[in-house]
Amino acid sequence: MGVKLDRLLRRTSRKHPLPFMQLPLNGNDYRGIPTMVCPCGCDMFIMLAKFDDDRLPGWFALDGVCAACGALVSLPCPADKDGEW
């Protein structure tokens, strides 16, 4: 377990502005390619968003957490629709 945690800490050595996004809850970090479904099969994510005055999302972070397994994932945005990431 020590070796796996050591590798994980080295891979996530850069600081994330949100402390809970530095280390995945279950050890899996799938960030890098935007996805609408976690590899575990779940399509619900915990994300950080800011709403405009008209109650629409005005901003959201592209890092998310799978609601089922706790893995870190990259969330899609409208620019990803055409696959140009």
Beta strands, then each sheet from edge to edge (+ up, - down):
strand 1: 29-30
strand 2: 45-46
strand 3: 49-51
strand 4: 57-60
strand 5: 63-66
strand 6: 72-74
sheet 1: 1+ 6+ 5- 2+
sheet 2: 3+ 4-
end
